[in-house]
Amino acid sequence: MEEQQQIEQLLKKHGFQTIKKIGRGAFGQALLVYNPYPEVGFVAAKVMKNEDLDINEWNVAANLSKDPALISPFIIRFIAAKQDQEYQMTILLMEFANLGTLFDVIKTQKDIPIPMIRVIMRQILEGLCFIHSKNIIHRDIKGGNIMMHSVPGSGKVILKIADFGEVKQISQSSQNQMKVSGRGTPQYMAPELYLGIGIANVKADVWSLGMLLYQMLTHTFPFYPLSDKEIRQFLRKGVLNRPSSIRDNTLWDLIVKMLNFDPKTRISAAKALEHLFFTNYWSN
């Protein structure tokens, strides 16, 4: 039986109508599905083989979503997991975001107005603060893992952090840092992860978001992104030059603090939200 047909039959067996395919990863695919029960409705279904299920990903994501009253609106909410022995597949159900990803916006190469940059960054930082409050490192913050959603009729767009496949839970006894393997997307990886120093904390995510901010503003990276050698040289040299396209001094100061090569002195997500770029924006 063809894989796609098998997946659709699996979903139908569990009461879901397949609407469309919305993505594919190394270990499965994501689909928009519909269930007639009011508490379900339209949701995203990530389908994979049972042996490819990352229990760590599910446990961490489920932990972040376990109290609906306290969950951050800036992360994708996990709903349920269904494992099917007949098809030997697992269905992960999660909140559906209807506007695609932030990377879809970035790849248009259009300049994003500074007020919109401010809104984007504030929402992602709020999501990171929630994740970090649970002693969790996301490890793969990038445009493709930031979903966008608009409640019909609201006229507002909410950004939501997604894809918890690379998360790392920091134990309470580790003084909020621990030896962490270099996982994630190379262009966004913090120096302590990419260079194999191995001692990391939640500020590794702040570096990744800082690099995403740099990319949104310049349409590029401070290195040639397809060369591992150049990425490594940039991280080892530890020098960030200001591009002429970033003229706002307050914004550049935020970038420098987020892309601090030393994780000990790098700004935290919570402190970044207190930066003048967010608190004194009316003077910009």
BAKOL-688207 format. One record per residue: x, y, z of N, C-alpha, C, O in turn; residue in one letter. Coordinates in pm, whole numbers, plus 50000, padded with zeros to 5 digits. Example, Ala and Ser with C-alpha at 12.3 -4.5 7.8 and 13.67 -1.06 7.14 Angstrom:
BEGIN
513194943150780512304955050780513204967050780514244966850846A
512854977550708513674989450714512905000350787513415011450804S
END
This chain:
BEGIN
500844988050000500005000050000500885012550000501865013150074M
500545022349920501305034649914501275041750050500255041650118E
502415047850088502545053850220501465064350247500865064450354E
501215073150150500245083750170498845078150193498105082950279Q
498495067950117497185061550133497075054950269496035055350334Q
498175048650312498205042050443498005052250556497275049650652Q
498645063650543498525074050646497085079450652496545081550760I
496495081550535495125086650533494145076450591493185080250658E
494375063550567493515053250625493705052650777492735050750851Q
494945054350822495225054650965494465066151031493825064251135L
494535077850972493855089551028492345087651028491665091351123L
491835081850920490395079350911489955069651020488885071251078K
490775059551046490475049751151490295056551287489485052251368K
491065067251310491005074251439490085086451436490115094751526H
489275087351330488235097551325488645110751264487995120951287G
489725110651184490205123151125490105122950973490445113150908F
489635134050920489585136050775490825143950733491095154650788Q
491565138650637492755145650590492355157150498491645155150399T
492815169150531492515180950449493645183550350493395184950230I
494875184150399496015186250309497315183050382497365182950505K
498345180450305499675178450359500315192050379500265200450290K
500925194350497501495207450525503005207150548503625217650566I
503595195450548505045194950566505545180850576504775171450599G
506865179250559507495166250571508875167950632509615176950595R
509215159250727510525159450790511235146350771510785137750695G
512345144750842513155132750828512425120250878512665109250828A
511525122050976510895110451037509375110151023508695103851104F
508835116850923507395116350906506885128550834507655136450780G
505575130050836504985141550769503885147650853503325141250942Q
503575160350825502545167650897501375170550804501565174050688A
500175168950857498985171050777497965179350855497915178750978L
497175186850783496025193550843494875183650838494525178550732L
494295180950955493195171350962492015177551037492145187751104V
490865170951022489645176051084488925164951158488785153851108Y
488475168251279487655159251358486405166851400486515178051449N
485215161151382483965168551406483695172451550482835180951576P
484405166451646484155170151785484565184651808485655188651767Y
483725192751874483985207051893485325209851961485975219751929P
485745201052054486985203452126488225199952044489355202352087E
488005194251925489125190651838489145199551715490015208251702V
488185197451623488115205651503489325203951412489765192651389G
489865215051361491045214651274492315214451360492525223251443F
493145204351339494405203251411495495198351315495195193451206V
496725199651356497845194251279498165180351332498195178251454A
498405170951242498755157351281500125154051226500345154351105A
501045150751315502385146451275502385131251280502195125351387K
502595124751166502495110151157503885104351128504585109051038V
504255094151206505565087951189505495073151228504505068851287M
506515065651194506595051851237506805051451388507415060451446K
506275040851450506385039851596507825040751644508115046951745N
508745034351569510135034251614510815047851601511875050051659E
510185057051523510765070351506510235080451607510665091951609D
509305076251692508745085251792509815088951894510425080251955L
510045101751910510995106852009510225109352138509535119452152D
510355100052233509635101152359509995113952433509145120052498I
511265117952423511695130252489510945142252434510485150852509N
510815142752299510075153952238508655154352288508145164952326E
508005142752288506605142552331506465146252479505585154052515W
507325140552565507225143252708507415158052740506675163852819N
508425164152677508695178352703507565186952650507075195852720V
507145184452526506075192352466504775190752544504035200352563A
504495178452587503275175952665503335183152799502325188152849A
504535183652858504715190552985504445205552970503865211753059N
504875211252857504645225352833503165228452810502715239752830L
502405218152768500995220152732500005214552833498805214852809S
500505209452945499625201653033498595210053108497565204753150K
498845222853126497885231553195497415242353098498065252753086D
496295240153028495815249752926495645263852979495795273452904P
495345265253108495115278553165496415286453179496405298753183A
497555279353186498835285853208499755285753087500805292153089L
499375278552983500245277252866500445290652797499535298852790I
501645292652746501935304952672501245304552537501225294152471S
500655315752493500045316052360501085316152249500745315452131P
502365317152287503425318352188504205305452166505335305852115F
503625294152203504185281252166503055272552110501895274252146I
503415263352022502415254251967501995244252074502845237652136I
500715243152096500175234352200500035220052148499445217752043R
500575210552224500405196352192499105191552256498775195152369F
498375183252181497045179052226497035164652275496585161852386I
497525155552192497485141452229498415133352139498845138052034A
498705121252184499495111752104498705098852093498175093852192A
498635093451971497925080851948498875071151878499355073951768K
499125059851942500015049851882499155038251832498345032751906Q
499355034451706498545024051644499425011951613500385012951537D
499085000551671499884988551652499604981751517500484975351461Q
498374983351466498034977351336498874983651224499434976551141E
498954996751224499705003751119501165006251158501975010551077Y
501475003351287502835005851339503235020551319504365023651282Q
502265029351345502525043651331501995051351452501115046551524M
502535063251472502125072051581501595085051523502155090551428T
500505090051581499945103051544500135112651660499655110151771I
500825123651635500935134251734500005145551692500165151051583L
499065148951775498115159551745498535172451813498835172651932L
498545183151737498945196051793498155207351730497505205651626M
498215218551793497545230551745497975233751601499155232551567E
497025237951518497325241551380497475256551368496615264151414F
498565260951303498795275151276498525277451128499095270751042A
497645286951097497085287950961497815297250864497365299050751N
498945303250908499625312650819501045308350781501845316550735L
501365295650801502695291050764503735294850867503435296150986G
504995296750822506095299450913506715313250888506475319550785T
507505317650983508215330250969509215329450852509485339450787L
509745317550827510675315950715509995319050582510645323950489F
508695316250572507955319550450508025334550422508065338850307D
508025342550529508135357150515509565360950482509805369250393V
510525354950552511935358450533512385355650389513125363650331I
511965344550333512465340750200511905349550087512365348549973K
510935358050118510465367650017511505378749996511435386149898T
512465379850089513525389950082512995404350093513685413850056Q
511795405750145511235419150162511645424750297511755417450396K
511875437850301512225444450427511015444550520509915448350480D
511235440350644510175440450744510295453350825511355456050880I
509235461250833509295473850909509705471451054509355461251113P
510445480951111510935479551248509805477351349509955468951438I
508665484551339507575481651435507105467151428506755461351531P
507105461351308506715447351295507785438151351507475427951413M
509065441751331510175434151389510025433751541510245423451605I
509635445251597509475446151742508385436551792508565429751892R
507275436151722506175427051760506605412551748506355404551837V
507265409251637507745395551614508685391251726508515380451784I
509655399551756510655396051857510045395051996510395386152074M
509125404152028508505403752160507745390552181507835384452287R
507025386252079506235373952092507145361652106506895352952189Q
508185360952024509085349452032509815349252166509985338552226I
510255360852213510925361552343509985357352456510415350752551L
508715361252446507735356952547507625341752548507565335552654E
507585335752428507535321252418508775314752477508675304652547G
509945320552449511195315152504511225316352656511685307252725L
510735327452709510685329052854509885317852919510275312553023C
508765314252857507945303452911508695290152906508705282753004F
509315287252792510075274752778511225274252877511445264052943I
511965285252889513125285752978512715285053124513495280353208H
511515289653157511045288853296510855274453340510795271453460S
510745265453243510615251153271511975244053263512035231753262K
513055251853257514425246453245514595237953120515175227053124N
514075243053009514145235952881514905244652780514645256552768I
515835238352707516505244952595515865239652467515775227552448I
515405248452380514755244152255515785238452158515565227852099H
516885245352139518045241352057517845242151906518755238651831R
516695246751859516535247951714515615259651677514705258251596D
515875271151739515115283151705515565288151569516745291151549I
514645289151475514895294251340513555297551278512505294051332K
513575304451164512335308851101511375297551070510155299151084G
511895286151028511045274950992510345268551110509385260951092G
510805271651232510185266151353509365276551429508995274451544N
509105287751363508215297951421506955298351335506975303351222I
505865293051388504605292751314503845305951334504035313051432M
502985308851236502175320951244500695317151236500295308751156M
499905323551321498485320251326497645332851345498025342051418H
496515333151277495565344051296494175338251318493655331051233S
493585341451432492205337151458491315344551358491355356851351V
490525337251280489685343751179488865355351236488175353951337P
488975366751169488225378551212488945387151314488475398051345G
490075382351367490765390051472491625401251415491825411551480S
492145399151294493045408951235494415409251299495215418151272G
494705399451384495985398751454496735385851418496115375551392K
498055386651418498895375051391499685371751518500315380451579V
499635359151556500385354451673501465344751625501205335751546I
502685346751675503785337751641503935327251750503795330051869L
504205314951707504255303851802505485295151776505735290951663K
506255292551880507425283851869506955269451854506115264651930I
507525262551755507125248751727508355239651720509485244151737A
508115226951694509135216651671510065214951792511085221651804D
509675205851879510455203352000511305190751988511585183952086F
511715187751864512495175651839513925176151889514565165651902G
514455188151918515835189451964515935194452108517015198252153E
514805194452180514795200252314515685192552411515945180652395V
516145199752511516935193852618516435199052751516365211052774K
516075189852839515645193452974516855194653064517665185353072Q
516985205853132518095207953225517635203853363516585208253409I
518405195353430518025190753563518165202053664518985211053648S
517365201453767517385211953871518725212453942519115222953992Q
519435201153947520705200354021521905204953940523025205253991S
521685208653813522815211953725523155226853723523925231353639S
522545234553817522775249053824522455255853692523155264953648Q
521365251153629520825257053507521775256653387521615264453293N
522755247753389523565245253271524085230953276524195225053384Q
524395225353161524865211653157525555209053024525475217152932M
526225197653016526875193752891525805190052791524995181052814K
525795197052679524765195352577525425192852443526355200052406V
524955182852371525535180052240525105190652139524075197252155S
525925192252034525645202251931524545197851838524805191351737G
523315201251872522165197751789521505210651742521625221051807R
520815209851628520125221551577520525224351434521025215551365G
520325236651390520645240851254521915249351259521935259551328T
522995245351188524315251651202524315266851199525005273151279P
523575272951107523605287551092523105294851216523435306551237Q
522315288051299521725294451416522295289351548521885293851655Y
523245280151541523765273951663524695283251738525535290051679M
524535283551870525385291751956526815286351954527025274451932A
527815295051976529215290651973529495279052067530245269852032P
528905279352187529185268852285528695255252238529205244952282E
527705255052148527215242452093527975238651966528435227351953L
528115248151874528745245151746530215241251762530685232151695Y
530925248151850532355245651866532655234051960533815230751985L
531595227952012531785216052094532275218652235532805209652300G
532095230952283532455233652421531585225252513532035220052616I
530325224052474529445214452538528735219052663527765212652704G
529185229852727528505234852846527555245752801527975256252752I
526265243352818525285252652765524135254652863523915246652954A
523415265452840522195267852915521155273652820521345273252698N
520085278952874518985283752790519375295552702518675298752606V
520485302052734520935313452653521375309252513521545317752426K
521565296252491521865291552355520705295052262520925297752144A
519485294952314518305298652234518285313552203517805317752097D
518815321552295518855335952274519795339152157519495347752075V
520945332152151521845333852037521105330651907521175338351811W
520405319351903519685315151783518675325651740518565328851621S
517945331051835516975341451803517665354251759517165361351671L
518815357451818519575369051775520035367651631520025377351555G
520435355551592520845353051454519645354051360519765358851247M
518495349451406517265350651327516895365351308516465369351200L
517065373351412516815387751403517765394151301517335402151219L
519035390651308520025395851213519625392251070519715400450979Y
519175379851051518755375250918517535382950868517475386650750Q
516555385450957515365392750915515715406850868515085412150776M
516705412950933517065426750903517965428250782517885438250710L
518835418350759519855419750654519655410350536520305411850433T
518745400550550518505390450447519725381550426519885375350320H
520585380850526521775372550516522265369150657521575371550755T
523485363650665524125360450792525475367650798525945372350695F
526085368650914527415374950922528535365550876529695367450911P
528175355550798529115345850741528425339350622527215340950604F
529185332150541528575324950430527855312750487528515303750539Y
526535312350480525755302350554525915287850507525555278650580P
526445285650388526575271950337527965266150360528265255150315L
528805273450429530185268950453530405266450601530435275750681S
530555253850638530845250550778532145257050823532265261250938D
533115257950732534405264050764534235278750802534815283350901K
533435286150725533235300350754532425302550882532695311850958E
531435293850905530665294951029531605292851148531575300551245I
532435282651141533365279551249534355291151271534645294851385R
534885296751162535825307851173535175319951238535795326551322Q
533935322851201533205334151260533025332051410533245341351488F
532645320151450532385317351590533685317351671533685321751787L
534765312651612536055312451683536655326451695537245329851797R
536505334551591537045348051591536315356751693536935365051760K
535015354951705534245362051806534075376951781534055384851875G
533955380651653533765394751618532515396351532532375389751428V
531605405151576530375407851502530435422051449530405431551527L
530525423551319530585436851257529185441951225528305434251185N
529005454851243527695460851217527485463551068528275470751006R
526445457751010526155460550869525535474450852524845479250942P
525775480650739525275494250716523745494950713523165505550734S
523105483550686521645483350675520955484750811519765488150816S
521675482150920521075483551053521485497051109522585498651161I
520595506751097520905520551135520415524251275520875534051334R
519485516551327518915519451459519895514951568520175503051580D
520415524451646521415521251748520875512351858521575503351906N
519635514751898519035506652004518845492351958519105482952034T
518405490651836518215477251781519555470151769519655458251801L
520575477251722521895470951710522425466651847523045456151859W
522175474851948522605471352084521955458352130522605450052194D
520675456552099519985444052134520615432252062520845421752123L
520915433851934521525423051857522865419151917523165407251932I
523685429051951525005426452009524875418852140525665409852168V
523895422452220523705415652349523205401252329523565392352406K
522385398952227521885385452201522955376852134523035364752158M
523785383152049524855375851981526185377852053527235379151991L
526115377952185527315378252268527955364252261527285354252289N
529215363452224529875350552205530095343052336530325331052335F
530025350152448530195344052580528825341752643528145351352678D
528405329152659527075326552715526905331752858525785334052902P
528025333552930527925338353067527415352653073526695356353166K
527795360752975527395374852976526325377952870525885389352859T
525925368052794524855370052695523545373152767523275367852875R
522765381652709521485385652770520525373752771520565365252682I
519675373052871518645362652878517405367252803517285378952767S
516495358052779515245361652710514445371552794513865381052741A
514415369352924513665378353012514255392353013513535402253009A
515595393153019516255406153020516125412952883516045425252876K
516105405052778515945410852643514615418152632514525428552566A
513575412852695512265419252691512265432652766511385441052744L
513255434752852513375447352926514265457352853514465468552901E
514795453352737515695461952661514955474352609513735473952588H
515685485152590515085497652542514395496252407513485503852376L
514805486552328514145484452199512665481552217511845484852131F
512315475452330510905472252358510265482352453509075485552439F
511025487452548510425496052651510415510852614509665518552673T
511235514852517511345529052483511095531252335511655540352274N
510225522752277510055522752132509425535552078509625539051962Y
508675542652161508005554752112509005565852076508655575452007W
510255564352123511235574652092512055571351969512875579351925S
511825559151912512605555051795512035560851666512565558351558N
END
